[in-house]
Amino acid sequence: MLTAELPTGGTVQTPRDSCQADAKNRLYGDFATWFRVEKTATNLSSLYVPDLVKDKRFVHAVEEWSVCMREAGHNFADPPSVRRQLPQLTKGLSAKKAYAIEVDLAVSEATCATKTPLSRTAHALESEYRDRKLHRYAKDITTYRRMSLLALQRAEDITGSTA
């Protein structure tokens, strides 16, 4: 078994020898390294997101987003509340009507995210917090990105497709 330590604690395992492991070894070049860095790089958000969402700059941006949504006819405190309330908003509706509500909310949510500072602030703070809190994982993140790009090139070579 291959074992990877998660940044937040605990470990995950996967078989070292299997057809899937062979395929990933061919695709990534070194499946053992890929498994370790992929598990590290994709399990980092809980190390910085709790602090990010408490940041006054983010809180203020979410408040502006909420005002924008109210002005668009949707009373939501934050983007996660849209997703939490959506099942109740579409309950009992036809698929066509439920879809229309989902599209309207998605457009309003995205419009308000770009019209207010929310999108820009979230991206800037994510970079700031990742830089500040994840420096000890920089090598694994870089290796993960490099191996992902090389795997894409290998996949194109294997399949003969760039689609």
N, CA and C of each residue as an Amber inpcrd file, in Angstrom:
protein
   489
   0.8440000  -1.1920000   0.0000000   0.0000000   0.0000000   0.0000000
   0.8820000   1.2460000   0.0000000   0.4260000   2.2580000  -0.7170000
   1.0400000   3.5720000  -0.6240000   0.2870000   4.3460000   0.4430000
   1.0060000   5.1100000   1.2420000   0.4020000   5.8880000   2.3110000
   0.8010000   7.3450000   2.1510000  -0.1580000   8.2400000   2.3570000
   0.1130000   9.6780000   2.3160000  -0.4350000  10.3140000   3.5860000
   0.3840000  11.1490000   4.1980000  -0.0410000  11.9190000   5.3690000
  -0.8120000  13.1390000   4.8790000  -1.9640000  13.3890000   5.4480000
  -2.7500000  14.5660000   5.0760000  -2.2810000  15.7720000   5.8920000
  -2.2900000  16.9680000   5.3020000  -1.8440000  18.1660000   6.0180000
  -2.6400000  18.4450000   7.2900000  -3.8820000  18.0180000   7.3160000
  -4.7440000  18.2810000   8.4640000  -4.7360000  17.1380000   9.4730000
  -3.8970000  16.1540000   9.2110000  -3.8170000  15.0000000  10.0870000
  -4.4380000  13.7840000   9.4420000  -4.0290000  12.6540000   9.8970000
  -4.5400000  11.4110000   9.3460000  -3.7540000  10.9830000   8.1190000
  -4.0860000   9.8020000   7.6460000  -3.4210000   9.2520000   6.4730000
  -4.4550000   8.6360000   5.5470000  -4.0650000   8.5080000   4.2830000
  -4.8710000   7.7930000   3.3030000  -3.9640000   6.7870000   2.6230000
  -4.5750000   5.7200000   2.1240000  -3.8140000   4.6750000   1.4620000
  -4.4650000   4.2940000   0.1490000  -3.6420000   3.7330000  -0.7210000
  -4.1210000   3.1930000  -1.9770000  -3.2190000   2.0260000  -2.3460000
  -3.7350000   1.0680000  -3.0950000  -2.8800000  -0.0620000  -3.4940000
  -1.7000000   0.4060000  -4.3500000  -0.5550000  -0.1350000  -4.0550000
   0.6550000   0.1860000  -4.8110000   0.6350000  -0.5220000  -6.1620000
   0.0680000  -1.7280000  -6.1900000   0.0440000  -2.5480000  -7.4010000
  -1.3950000  -2.8540000  -7.7970000  -1.7990000  -2.2930000  -8.9230000
  -3.1170000  -2.5530000  -9.4890000  -3.1100000  -1.9960000 -10.9020000
  -4.1310000  -2.3120000 -11.6680000  -4.1850000  -1.7650000 -13.0250000
  -4.3210000  -0.2390000 -12.9800000  -5.0540000   0.2640000 -11.9930000
  -5.1900000   1.7120000 -11.8510000  -3.8550000   2.3490000 -11.4670000
  -3.1270000   1.7190000 -10.5730000  -1.8120000   2.2290000 -10.1860000
  -0.8620000   2.2050000 -11.3780000  -0.9260000   1.1460000 -12.1880000
  -0.0770000   1.0760000 -13.3820000  -0.4110000   2.2090000 -14.3530000
  -1.7040000   2.4480000 -14.5540000  -2.1200000   3.5220000 -15.4630000
  -1.6670000   4.8840000 -14.9380000  -1.8160000   5.1170000 -13.6470000
  -1.3940000   6.4000000 -13.0690000   0.1250000   6.5380000 -13.0940000
   0.8230000   5.4540000 -12.9430000   2.2830000   5.5070000 -13.0300000
   2.7010000   5.9050000 -14.4500000   2.0260000   5.3560000 -15.4340000
   2.3100000   5.7160000 -16.8280000   1.9670000   7.1810000 -17.0900000
   0.8590000   7.6200000 -16.5390000   0.4060000   8.9860000 -16.7790000
   1.2490000  10.0160000 -16.0220000   1.5300000   9.7650000 -14.7520000
   2.2240000  10.7520000 -13.9120000   3.7300000  10.5310000 -13.8130000
   4.2050000   9.3650000 -14.2770000   5.6340000   9.1100000 -14.2630000
   6.1340000   8.4870000 -12.9770000   5.5130000   8.7970000 -11.8710000
   5.9100000   8.2630000 -10.5610000   4.6730000   8.2940000  -9.6770000
   3.9340000   7.1980000  -9.6970000   2.6520000   7.1700000  -8.9950000
   2.7950000   7.4090000  -7.4950000   3.8380000   6.8760000  -6.8830000
   4.0170000   7.0550000  -5.4430000   4.1570000   8.5330000  -5.0890000
   4.9850000   9.2420000  -5.8630000   5.1440000  10.6830000  -5.6220000
   3.8410000  11.4070000  -5.9200000   3.1960000  11.0680000  -7.0390000
   1.9350000  11.7070000  -7.4030000   0.8970000  11.5340000  -6.2910000
   0.7500000  10.3340000  -5.7900000  -0.2380000  10.0720000  -4.7550000
   0.0090000  10.9650000  -3.5440000   1.2510000  11.0470000  -3.1060000
   1.5890000  11.8470000  -1.9250000   1.3310000  13.3290000  -2.1620000
   1.8400000  13.8860000  -3.2760000   1.7040000  15.3350000  -3.4810000
   0.2640000  15.7240000  -3.8340000  -0.4630000  14.8520000  -4.5160000
  -1.8620000  15.1450000  -4.8430000  -2.6940000  15.2010000  -3.5690000
  -2.4680000  14.2770000  -2.6530000  -3.2170000  14.2790000  -1.3930000
  -2.8540000  15.4980000  -0.5470000  -1.6230000  15.9330000  -0.6210000
  -1.2160000  17.1340000   0.1090000  -1.8370000  18.3710000  -0.5310000
  -1.6100000  18.5450000  -1.8320000  -2.0300000  19.7740000  -2.5230000
  -3.5360000  19.9710000  -2.5480000  -4.2960000  18.8970000  -2.5380000
  -5.7540000  19.0280000  -2.6270000  -6.4420000  18.9890000  -1.2640000
  -5.6570000  18.9950000  -0.2020000  -6.2400000  18.9650000   1.1430000
  -5.6790000  20.0810000   2.0170000  -5.5160000  21.2550000   1.4400000
  -4.9060000  22.3720000   2.1650000  -5.8910000  23.4640000   2.5810000
  -7.0430000  23.5140000   1.9640000  -7.9420000  24.6500000   2.1980000
  -8.3410000  24.8160000   3.6670000  -8.4930000  23.7230000   4.3900000
  -8.9120000  23.8620000   5.7880000  -7.8140000  24.4580000   6.6630000
  -6.6070000  24.5910000   6.1180000  -5.5190000  25.2110000   6.8780000
  -5.5590000  26.7340000   6.8300000  -6.2910000  27.3030000   5.8550000
  -6.3330000  28.7640000   5.7500000  -7.7310000  29.3500000   5.5870000
  -8.6740000  28.6040000   5.0600000 -10.0130000  29.1500000   4.8040000
 -10.7130000  29.6360000   6.0760000 -10.6330000  28.9260000   7.1980000
 -11.3040000  29.4460000   8.3990000 -10.8410000  30.8600000   8.7790000
  -9.5520000  31.1450000   8.6450000  -9.0560000  32.4910000   8.9320000
  -9.4650000  33.4820000   7.8470000  -9.4400000  33.0330000   6.6010000
  -9.8100000  33.9080000   5.4810000 -11.2440000  34.4160000   5.6320000
 -12.1710000  33.5300000   5.9460000 -13.5760000  33.9520000   6.0170000
 -13.8660000  34.8520000   7.2120000 -12.9590000  34.9020000   8.1840000
 -13.1060000  35.8220000   9.3190000 -12.4310000  37.1680000   9.0560000
 -11.6280000  37.2430000   8.0200000 -10.9100000  38.4700000   7.6870000
 -11.9230000  39.5890000   7.4200000 -11.6960000  40.7490000   8.0170000
 -12.6280000  41.8700000   7.8900000 -12.8400000  42.2740000   6.4310000
 -11.8040000  42.1550000   5.6130000 -11.9360000  42.5030000   4.1960000
 -12.9130000  41.5580000   3.5010000 -12.8440000  40.2820000   3.8350000
 -13.7610000  39.3130000   3.2430000 -15.1740000  39.5230000   3.7720000
 -15.3030000  39.7160000   5.0730000 -16.6180000  39.9330000   5.6840000
 -17.3000000  41.1470000   5.0440000 -16.5530000  42.2240000   4.8500000
 -17.1030000  43.4270000   4.2300000 -17.5320000  43.1430000   2.7820000
 -16.7190000  42.4080000   2.0490000 -17.0550000  42.0850000   0.6580000
 -18.3210000  41.2300000   0.5850000 -18.4730000  40.2990000   1.5040000
 -19.6830000  39.4680000   1.5380000 -20.9020000  40.3290000   1.8700000
 -20.7450000  41.2860000   2.7660000 -21.8610000  42.1870000   3.0980000
 -22.2950000  42.9760000   1.8600000 -21.3260000  43.4530000   1.0860000
 -21.6650000  44.1860000  -0.1430000 -22.3510000  43.2630000  -1.1450000
 -21.8830000  42.0260000  -1.2440000 -22.5150000  41.0400000  -2.1190000
 -23.9660000  40.8180000  -1.7000000 -24.2020000  40.7130000  -0.4000000
 -25.5440000  40.4770000   0.1140000 -26.4800000  41.6340000  -0.2250000
 -25.9780000  42.8620000  -0.1290000 -26.7740000  44.0400000  -0.5060000
 -27.1310000  43.9640000  -1.9870000 -26.1510000  43.6410000  -2.8030000
 -26.3820000  43.5050000  -4.2440000 -27.4470000  42.4480000  -4.5310000
 -27.3580000  41.3230000  -3.8510000 -28.3450000  40.2600000  -4.0500000
 -29.7400000  40.7140000  -3.6310000 -29.8210000  41.4360000  -2.5030000
 -31.1250000  41.9560000  -2.0580000 -31.7080000  42.8900000  -3.1090000
 -30.8480000  43.7440000  -3.6660000 -31.2980000  44.6780000  -4.7080000
 -31.7580000  43.9290000  -5.9570000 -31.2250000  42.7200000  -6.1730000
 -31.6360000  41.8950000  -7.3090000 -32.8540000  41.0270000  -6.9680000
 -33.3780000  41.1930000  -5.7550000 -34.5780000  40.4610000  -5.3560000
 -34.3270000  39.1510000  -4.6370000 -33.0990000  38.9450000  -4.1700000
 -32.7490000  37.6890000  -3.4970000 -32.1170000  38.0080000  -2.1400000
 -32.7610000  37.5830000  -1.0830000 -32.2820000  37.8870000   0.2630000
 -31.4230000  36.7430000   0.8040000 -30.1060000  36.8570000   0.5920000
 -29.1670000  35.8460000   1.0750000 -28.0220000  36.5450000   1.7870000
 -27.5730000  35.9610000   2.8890000 -26.4790000  36.5420000   3.6740000
 -25.1190000  36.3100000   3.0290000 -24.9770000  35.1670000   2.3360000
 -23.6910000  34.8130000   1.7440000 -23.9110000  33.7520000   0.6640000
 -22.9150000  33.5100000  -0.1870000 -23.0920000  32.5150000  -1.2540000
 -23.4500000  31.1070000  -0.7650000 -22.8680000  30.6030000   0.3250000
 -23.2890000  29.2690000   0.7620000 -24.7760000  29.1860000   1.1200000
 -25.3560000  30.2910000   1.5790000 -26.7790000  30.2560000   1.9320000
 -27.6530000  30.0490000   0.6940000 -27.1780000  30.4780000  -0.4630000
 -27.9210000  30.2280000  -1.7040000 -28.0230000  28.7200000  -1.9170000
 -26.9000000  28.0320000  -1.8220000 -26.8870000  26.5880000  -2.0480000
 -27.6740000  25.8290000  -0.9760000 -27.6070000  26.3110000   0.2610000
 -28.3640000  25.6480000   1.3250000 -29.8680000  25.7900000   1.1120000
 -30.2990000  26.9570000   0.6440000 -31.7290000  27.2260000   0.5310000
 -32.3280000  26.7900000  -0.8060000 -31.4870000  26.5090000  -1.7920000
 -31.9860000  26.1680000  -3.1200000 -32.9520000  24.9800000  -3.1260000
 -32.6670000  23.8870000  -2.4240000 -33.6310000  22.7740000  -2.4480000
 -35.0300000  23.1910000  -1.9790000 -35.1040000  24.0340000  -0.9590000
 -36.4020000  24.4870000  -0.4590000 -37.0800000  25.4220000  -1.4710000
 -36.2770000  26.2400000  -2.1530000 -36.8330000  27.1820000  -3.1280000
 -37.4000000  26.4870000  -4.3550000 -36.8930000  25.3120000  -4.6720000
 -37.3360000  24.6060000  -5.8780000 -38.2130000  23.3920000  -5.5660000
 -38.4520000  23.1510000  -4.2960000 -39.2450000  21.9850000  -3.8860000
 -40.6540000  22.0390000  -4.4850000 -41.0430000  20.9340000  -5.1160000
 -42.3850000  20.8150000  -5.6620000 -42.5780000  21.4910000  -7.0120000
 -41.5560000  22.1340000  -7.5240000 -41.6720000  22.7980000  -8.8210000
 -41.3640000  21.8310000  -9.9540000 -41.8710000  22.1550000 -11.1180000
 -41.5100000  21.3580000 -12.2890000 -40.0160000  21.5420000 -12.5560000
 -39.4460000  20.6240000 -13.2910000 -38.0190000  20.7070000 -13.6150000
 -37.7110000  22.0110000 -14.3500000 -38.6030000  22.4280000 -15.2030000
 -38.3960000  23.6640000 -15.9790000 -38.3830000  24.8870000 -15.0640000
 -39.3400000  24.9600000 -14.1390000 -39.4000000  26.0970000 -13.2130000
 -38.2250000  26.0830000 -12.2330000 -37.8740000  24.9020000 -11.7420000
 -36.7320000  24.7860000 -10.8200000 -35.4480000  25.2190000 -11.5270000
 -35.2890000  24.8020000 -12.7620000 -34.1130000  25.1890000 -13.5360000
 -34.0590000  26.6980000 -13.7270000 -35.1840000  27.3070000 -14.0130000
 -35.2440000  28.7630000 -14.2030000 -34.8170000  29.4910000 -12.9290000
 -35.2510000  28.9960000 -11.7790000 -34.8630000  29.6020000 -10.5040000
 -33.3620000  29.4350000 -10.2840000 -32.8450000  28.2460000 -10.5460000
 -31.4140000  27.9960000 -10.3800000 -30.5850000  28.9130000 -11.2770000
 -31.0020000  29.0670000 -12.5180000 -30.2660000  29.9240000 -13.4530000
 -30.3300000  31.3770000 -12.9970000 -31.4990000  31.8400000 -12.6050000
 -31.6480000  33.2160000 -12.1360000 -30.7530000  33.4830000 -10.9220000
 -30.7460000  32.5560000  -9.9800000 -29.8980000  32.7210000  -8.7970000
 -28.4180000  32.6870000  -9.1570000 -28.0460000  31.7760000 -10.0350000
 -26.6400000  31.6640000 -10.4320000 -26.1660000  32.9350000 -11.1360000
 -26.9900000  33.4640000 -12.0040000 -26.6270000  34.7020000 -12.7080000
 -26.5360000  35.8600000 -11.7210000 -27.5060000  35.9790000 -10.8380000
 -27.4680000  37.0490000  -9.8340000 -26.2620000  36.9120000  -8.9260000
 -26.0010000  35.6860000  -8.4840000 -24.8630000  35.4510000  -7.5910000
 -23.5490000  35.8290000  -8.2720000 -23.3640000  35.3990000  -9.5050000
 -22.1270000  35.7090000 -10.2360000 -22.0230000  37.1950000 -10.5500000
 -23.1390000  37.8010000 -10.9350000 -23.1410000  39.2360000 -11.2370000
 -22.7540000  40.0280000  -9.9990000 -23.3450000  39.6850000  -8.8750000
 -23.0330000  40.4020000  -7.6340000 -21.6050000  40.1230000  -7.1630000
 -21.0880000  38.9400000  -7.4260000 -19.7150000  38.6280000  -7.0280000
 -18.7080000  39.4750000  -7.8010000 -19.0250000  39.7820000  -9.0660000
 -18.0950000  40.5910000  -9.8660000 -18.3940000  42.0800000  -9.7860000
 -19.6530000  42.4260000  -9.5200000 -20.0500000  43.8340000  -9.4060000
 -19.5710000  44.4450000  -8.0850000 -19.4910000  43.6250000  -7.0630000
 -19.0010000  44.0510000  -5.7450000 -17.5490000  43.5870000  -5.6100000
 -16.8900000  43.9100000  -4.5170000 -15.5040000  43.4640000  -4.3390000
 -15.3520000  41.9790000  -3.9920000 -16.4310000  41.2150000  -3.9140000
 -16.3280000  39.8450000  -3.4020000 -15.3560000  38.9780000  -4.1930000
 -15.5040000  38.9050000  -5.4810000 -14.6420000  38.0380000  -6.2790000
 -13.1750000  38.4620000  -6.1820000 -12.9180000  39.7440000  -6.3820000
 -11.5370000  40.2480000  -6.3140000 -10.9370000  40.0400000  -4.9240000
 -11.7230000  40.3260000  -3.8970000 -11.2460000  40.1870000  -2.5200000
 -10.9600000  38.7270000  -2.1900000 -11.8670000  37.8390000  -2.5730000
 -11.6720000  36.4150000  -2.2820000 -10.4090000  35.8930000  -2.9600000
 -10.2040000  36.2540000  -4.2180000  -9.0010000  35.7960000  -4.9220000
  -7.7310000  36.3680000  -4.2850000  -7.7450000  37.6410000  -3.9770000
  -6.5640000  38.2690000  -3.3760000  -6.2650000  37.6680000  -2.0070000
  -7.3060000  37.4850000  -1.1980000  -7.0970000  36.9170000   0.1360000
  -6.6590000  35.4610000   0.0580000  -7.1880000  34.7270000  -0.8920000
  -6.7470000  33.3330000  -1.0210000  -5.2520000  33.2880000  -1.3120000
  -4.7900000  34.1150000  -2.2330000  -3.3470000  34.1610000  -2.5160000
  -2.5560000  34.5680000  -1.2800000  -3.0330000  35.5950000  -0.6000000
  -2.3490000  36.0790000   0.6010000  -2.2740000  35.0000000   1.6820000
  -3.4010000  34.3670000   1.9700000  -3.4300000  33.3670000   3.0240000
  -2.6610000  32.1070000   2.6330000  -2.7650000  31.7070000   1.3710000
  -1.9980000  30.5320000   0.9240000  -0.5020000  30.8120000   1.0620000
  -0.0740000  32.0080000   0.6330000   1.3410000  32.3650000   0.7490000
   1.7970000  32.3650000   2.2020000   0.9600000  32.8790000   3.0630000
   1.3090000  33.0150000   4.4750000   1.2890000  31.6820000   5.2210000
   0.3110000  30.8420000   4.9140000   0.0900000  29.6540000   5.7340000
   0.5860000  28.3420000   5.1230000   0.8700000  28.3450000   3.8220000
   1.1800000  27.0700000   3.1740000   2.6190000  26.9470000   2.6980000
   3.4730000  27.8630000   3.1350000   4.8540000  27.8540000   2.6470000
   5.5510000  26.5220000   2.8980000   5.2090000  25.8240000   3.9540000
   5.8660000  24.5420000   4.2270000   5.4590000  23.4630000   3.2310000
   4.3910000  23.7120000   2.4540000   3.9290000  22.7510000   1.4520000
   4.2970000  23.1860000   0.0320000   5.0800000  24.2410000  -0.1010000
   5.3900000  24.8170000  -1.4150000   6.0010000  23.7970000  -2.3710000
   6.9160000  22.9840000  -1.8860000   7.5650000  22.0030000  -2.7560000
   6.5480000  20.9750000  -3.2640000   5.6770000  20.4960000  -2.3830000
   4.6590000  19.5320000  -2.8070000   3.6670000  20.1590000  -3.7820000
   3.2750000  21.3950000  -3.5570000   2.3440000  22.0780000  -4.4570000
   2.9870000  22.2430000  -5.8330000   4.2440000  22.6570000  -5.8590000
   4.9630000  22.8240000  -7.1230000   5.0950000  21.4850000  -7.8470000
   5.4360000  20.4470000  -7.1210000   5.5590000  19.1150000  -7.7230000
   4.2190000  18.6550000  -8.2700000   3.1460000  18.8850000  -7.5270000
   1.7950000  18.5180000  -7.9800000   1.4470000  19.2380000  -9.2870000
   1.7050000  20.5240000  -9.3450000   1.3950000  21.2890000 -10.5590000
   2.2390000  20.8170000 -11.7380000   3.5320000  20.5940000 -11.4940000
   4.4300000  20.1480000 -12.5580000   3.9930000  18.7810000 -13.0740000
   3.7160000  17.8590000 -12.1620000   3.3050000  16.5170000 -12.5750000
   1.9640000  16.5380000 -13.2990000   1.0680000  17.4380000 -12.8970000
  -0.2290000  17.5570000 -13.5730000  -0.0450000  18.0110000 -15.0160000
   0.8120000  19.0070000 -15.2110000   1.0610000  19.5010000 -16.5690000
   1.7410000  18.4450000 -17.4290000   2.7100000  17.7440000 -16.8680000
   3.3780000  16.6730000 -17.6180000   2.4010000  15.5460000 -17.9480000
   1.4980000  15.2460000 -17.0250000   0.4920000  14.2040000 -17.2570000
  -0.4310000  14.6060000 -18.4030000  -0.7640000  15.8710000 -18.4750000
  -1.6150000  16.3450000 -19.5770000  -0.9080000  16.1230000 -20.9110000
   0.3680000  16.4380000 -20.9610000   1.1390000  16.1930000 -22.1880000
   1.1940000  14.7010000 -22.5140000   1.4240000  13.8670000 -21.5000000
   1.4610000  12.4190000 -21.7210000   0.1060000  11.9130000 -22.2070000
  -0.9730000  12.4100000 -21.6220000  -2.3140000  11.9870000 -22.0240000
  -2.5620000  12.3350000 -23.4810000  -2.1160000  13.4990000 -23.8920000
  -2.2610000  13.8880000 -25.3000000  -1.4630000  12.9430000 -26.1950000
  -0.2680000  12.5820000 -25.7490000   0.5500000  11.6360000 -26.5280000
  -0.1000000  10.2500000 -26.5830000  -0.6230000   9.8090000 -25.4460000
  -1.2360000   8.4770000 -25.3770000  -2.4900000   8.4110000 -26.2410000
  -3.3250000   9.4320000 -26.1590000  -4.6120000   9.4020000 -26.8710000
  -4.5300000   9.9850000 -28.2760000  -3.4990000  10.7730000 -28.5210000
  -3.3950000  11.4400000 -29.8230000  -4.3780000  12.5810000 -29.9470000
  -4.8810000  13.0670000 -28.8290000  -5.8920000  14.1180000 -28.8310000
  -5.4530000  15.2990000 -27.9910000  -5.8560000  16.5020000 -28.4030000
  -5.6140000  17.6960000 -27.5970000  -6.9190000  18.2810000 -27.1030000
  -8.0110000  17.5310000 -27.2670000  -9.3340000  18.0190000 -26.8780000
  -9.5290000  17.9980000 -25.3870000
